[in-house]
Amino acid sequence: MTRFLSRWRQQSLAWLVFFVIVVDLIGFGIVIPILPFLSPHLGGGTDDVAFILVSYSVMATLVAPLWGRLSDRLGRRLILFICLLGGAASHFLLAASNELWMVYLSRAVAGAMAGSLPVATALIADASTPDQRSRAMGLIGRAFGIGLVLGPVIGGVLARSETDFTLPCVLAGVLSASAALLALLLLPKPTPESADRATADAAGASAPVPPMRTMMGQAGARLFVSQFALHSCAVSASIYLFPLWMSQGLGWTAHEVGLFFGLVGVVMIMTQGNFLGRMTDRFGTIWVLRAATFTFSASLLVSTVATGVLAMSALGLLAFSSATLCLPVLNTIASHAVPASWRGQFFGVTASSASMGRVGGPLIAATLLARGDFALAWLGTSAIVMLVVGWSILQGSDPLAGIKIDEQTDVAPIRGNS
């Protein structure tokens, strides 16, 4: 009975975090379709659209490890509340923007407050047992899927005209503020043990070398974290290329592209969670990662010669659907790599690595496209994914090989199902 109640509390907390993140991601998704139109309305060019998007990722790269570290010291709930509330402020600032610099500032603030995802990922990892970790990480994927489907649709519907985007931005702010309030009211407070650990850390009772510096000093850890950058680099490059590819090859407009990504979101909702958990239970995390990354890379490779609406759209769906399975598996592996007391900091580092990939992906894709054609761009993107495939193969049956934790106050890392 006690075991049943413990598992029920863990699942309830995971679903509560899932709900909070869904609300926030819907708010974030609302602004996606309006940014390309808001910048030109305020006198910006196409370059400004790209730089505005990059400003978010750059700020997220810089601050994500800090938010994760603070969540380890001060508790997940408080940091999640602060990040969600900061995200709400960025949306309200975007709603009030009447000059281009205000748009830049709003997205930079949003990036600086982009700690909610790594902190929520750490919180879900804390709330799940090792054998349930893949299913728990799949909830984050489902949250992304729901945000990808509902957010842009709501944003497009609420835009009053091609120049008036106040209402969707305000709603995005309200949703993020509501998520912050839910996190503060419904998520549990830090346990006495975690509070004692935070006090001890603040007093300087921790190890002389900061834990994450010790962790990232290992070649195996750096190599593992780089997989997040490679994966997000390939995904962001594909997101950049796909609308252009379909527009040139099939004459698709923003409407058709939006519907396509809505379908990708539906696939994400269907495949994350229980399906992903069953696959990792049966085949192991590393084999699921190998299959997903190989399918992703192969789909991009075949895209170099694809023509026609059926082949091009099917390959796009296969590529993005397989790509969505990779991040939850990488997060599952990451959750086993470090003790719980370092988990927030480590997820902050992996989130920072992923943000770096999102900066580089479109730049690499644009360079390849300018020097050649779509075939060269898809080939280069496929090669990036193959680096992740190669890592997963070289690691053998242990994705954490080469990563060792030796810190007296915490347990050794769990080796996860592989």
N, C-alpha and C positions, 0 to 999 in steps of 0.2 A: 504493500500500500504506500509506504514511504517513497519507494522508488518511482511508483506511478505518479505521485504528487510532485516529486522533484522534476520528472520529465514534463509534466503538464505545465509547471511554472516556467520551465525553460522554453517550451514551445510558445507559451502565451507571450513571454517577453520578446521572442524573436518576431512573432507576428505583430506585436505592438510597434517595434522598431520599423518593421516593414511598412506599416500604415503611416507612420510619421514621415518616412522617406518618400513614400508615394506622393503624399500631399506636397512635399517640398519639390519633388521632381516634376510634378504637373505644373507647379508654379514656374519652375525653370524652363520647362518645355514651351510654355506659353510665349516666351519672348523670342524663341528661335525663329519663327517665320517673319517676325517684324524687323529684326536687326538689319537684314540686307536692304530694307526700304527706308528705315529711319535715318541711316547715315546719309544717303543722297539727298533726302528731304532737308537735312540741315547743312547741306553744302559740301559733303564729303564725296570722295570718289570711290572707285572699286578697291583701290589700295586701302582706303580707310576701313572698308568692311573687313578685309583680311586682318588688318592690324588691331581692330577692335576685338575680333575673335581671339587673336593671339594674346592680347593683353590679359584676358581671363586666364589662359593656360599658363602664362609666365608667372602671374601672381600665385596661382595654385601650386606651381612647382616650388616656389620659394617658401611658402608658409605651411604646406600640408604636414611636413614632419614636425613643425612646432605644435600644431593643434594636436597631433597624435601624442606627442610627449606630454603636453599639458593634460590630456585626458587620462594618461597613466598616473599622473600626480594628483590631479584635482577631481577626477571622476568623469566618466563618460557623459552623464546626464548634463552637467553644467556646461561642458564644452560644446555638446550638441546643441543646447539651447542658445548659446552665444553665436554659434555659426549660423544657425537657422535664422536668428533675429537679424544678424548682419546681412544675410541674403535678402531678407525682406526689405531692409533699408536700401539695398542696391536696386531693387525693383521699383521702389517708390522714387528714388533718384532718377531712374530711367524714365518714369512717367512724367517727371517734372522737367526733363531735359528739353531745352529750347536752343541749345548751342552744342556743337559737335564735341567740345571738350568734356561736357557733362556726360555724354554717352560713353566716352573713354573712361571717365572716372567711375561711372556706375558699374561697368564691366570689370574694372580693376578691383573695385570693392567686392564685387561678387566673387572674383577669383581669390582675393585675400580671405574671404569667409568660406571658401570651399573645403572646409574641414569636416563637414557633416558626413560625407560618404565614408572616408577612412575611419572616422570615429564610430559611425553606425556599424561598419563592417566589423570592427573590433568588438563592439558591444554584442553583436549577434554571435561572434565566435566565443565570447565569454559565456553566453547563455546556452550554448549547445555542447553536447557531449562529442568526443572525437568521432564516434561512429555516425553521428547525425550532422557532421560539419558540412558535408557537400550539399545536403538538402537545405541547410540554413543559409549557405552562401548563395544558393539558387534563388532565395527570396530577394536578394539584391538585384539579380538579373530580372526577376519578375517586376520589381519596382521600376527598373529602367524601361522595361517593355510597356508598362502602363503609362509612364510619363511620356514615352515616345509616341504612343498612340493618342492619348487624350490632350497633352499639353499643346502641341502645334495646332491641333484641330480647334481647340478652344480659342487659342490666340488668333487664328485666322478668322474665326466667326465673329469675335468680339471687336476686331478692328473696324472702326466706324467708317474709315475711308482709307485711301492710299497714303494719307498724310497724318491721320489722327490715330495714335496708338495708346492713348492714355488709359483707356478702360482695361485692356488686357494687362498692361503693366501694373496697374493698381490691383487687379485681381491676383496677379502673381505675388505681389507683396503681401496681400491679405492671406493667401494660402501659406506662404512661408512663415508669416507671423503666427498663424494658427498652428502650424507644425511645431514651432518653437514652444508655444504654450502647452500643447499636448505633451511634448517631451518633458517639460518642467513639471507638469502635474501628474503624469501617468507613469513615467519611468521611475524605477526604484532608486533610492538614494544609495550612495556608495556604502559598502559594508564596513563595519568597524575595522576589519583587517586591512582593507584597502586604504582607509583613512589613516590608520597607524603607519602603513608603509609610506603614504604620502608625507606624513609628518617627519618620519625618519629620513626620507630623501631630502626634504627641505632643510633638515638640520645637518646634512652632509654625512649621514650615516651610510650612504650607499657606497658602492665600490669606487676606488679612486679614479678609475677610467670609466667614463660614461658608457652605459651598456650598449647603446647603438654604435658608438665609435668602435667598441670591441667587436660588435657583430659585423659591421661593415668593413672592418679591417681584414676580413677573411675573403679570399678570392672567390670561394664558392658562394658566399652571400651576395657579393657584388654581381656575380654572373647571374644568379637567380633574379635579383631585383631588375637587372637589365632586360629580362624577358617581358616585364610589364611595359617598358618603353618600346621595345620592338613590336609587341602586339598592338599597342595603341597607335604607334606610328603607322602600321599597315592599315588599321581600321580607319584612321582619320584620312589617310591617303585615298582609301577606297571611297569614303564618303565624299571627298572632294572630286574624284574622277567620275563616279557613277552618273551623277546628273548630267555632266558634260558629255559623257559617252552616249547616254541614251538620247540626249537632245540632238547630237550630231548624227547618230546612226538611225534614230527612229522618229525624230521630231517631237520627242516628249517635252511637255511644259512643266512648270512647277506643280501644277495640279496632279499630273500623273506621277511625278516623282514623290510628292507628298503621300499619295495613296500607296505607293510601293513601300515607303518606309513605315507607313501604318501597318501594312501586312507583315513587315519584318518585326514590328513590335508585337503583333499577335503571336507570331512564331516564338518570340522570346518568352511571352507569358506561358505558352503551352509547354515549352521544353525545359524551363527552369524548374527548380524545386524537386518534386517527386521523381520526374523522369530522369533528371540529372543524377539524383541520389541513387536511383536503381542502377543506372549505368556504372557509377563509380563503385557501388557495392559489388557488382558482378565482375567488372573488369579492372577496377583500381583507378585511382586518380591519374596516374601517369599515362596509362593506356588511353583513357578518355581524352587527355590533353593531346597525345600523339595523333589520335584519329581526328580530333577537331581541327588542329592546326594543319595537318596534312590535307584535309578536305578544303580548308580555307585557301591554302596555297595552290592546290590543284585547280580550284575553281577560277582563281585569278589567272593562272597560267593558260587555261583553256580559253579564257576571255580574249586572249591575244588574237585568236582566229575566229571568234564567234561572230555570226551575223544573224539578223532576223529577230523579230520580237520574242519568239518563244525561247530561243537559245540564250539571248542576252538577258532577258528577265529571269529565266530559270537559273542561270549562272550567278546573277546578282543575288537572288534569294538564297541560293545554296551557300555562297560566300559569306554573306552577312549572318545567316542563321548559324553556320558553324563557328563564326567568329564570336558570337555571343556566348558560346559555351566555354570559351577559353578562359575568360576572366574569372568566373566563379571557381573554376578548377585551380587556377593560380592562387586565388585567395584562400582556397581550402588548404593548399600546400603551405602558404605563408602562415596560416593560423597554427600550424604544427611546428613551425620553425623556431619560435621563441616562446618563453614562458608568458603567462597571462599578464604579468606586471610590465612587460615590454611590448605587448601586442599593439597598443595604440600607436606607439612611436614607430614600430615597424610598418604598420599599415600606412602611416603617414609618409614613410620613405617610399613605399611601393606606389602610393598615389602620386607623389612627386615625380617619380620615374615615369608613370603613365602620362602625366601632364607634359613632361618633356617630349614624349613621343607624339603627343597631339600637336605640339608646336612644329616638330620636324616633318611629320607626315605630309601635310599639304605642300610644304616647301619642296620636299623631295619630288613629290608627284608633279608639281608645276614645272620643276626643272627638267624632269624626264620628258614631260609632254612638250615643252618648248624645244628640246633638242631632237625629238623624234616624233612619235605619234602615240596613239593610245596603246598600241601593241607594246612599245617600249615601256610605257608607264605601268601597264599591268604586269609586265615581266619583272620590272624592278620591284614592284610591291610584292609580288609572289616570292621573290628572292628574300625579302625581309622576313616574311613568315617562315620560310624554310630555315632561317637561323633558329627560330623557336623550335621547329621540328627537330633540328639537329641537336639542340640542347636536351630536349626530352629523350632523345635516343641515347645520347652519350651518358646521361645520368643513370642508365640501366634501370633497375627496379627501385632505386631509392632517389627520389627527387631532391632530397636534402643532403645528398652526399657532398662532403666538403664543407658543411656547415656544422660547427660544434659550439655549443654554449657551455661555458665553464664559469658560473657565477654562483657564489656560495649561498646567496640568499634565495635562489630560485631553483626549480627543478630543471632537469635536462629536457630538451625539446622532445616532443612526441613524434614518432616517425611516421604516423599516418598510414592509411591503407594505400598501398601502391602495387 
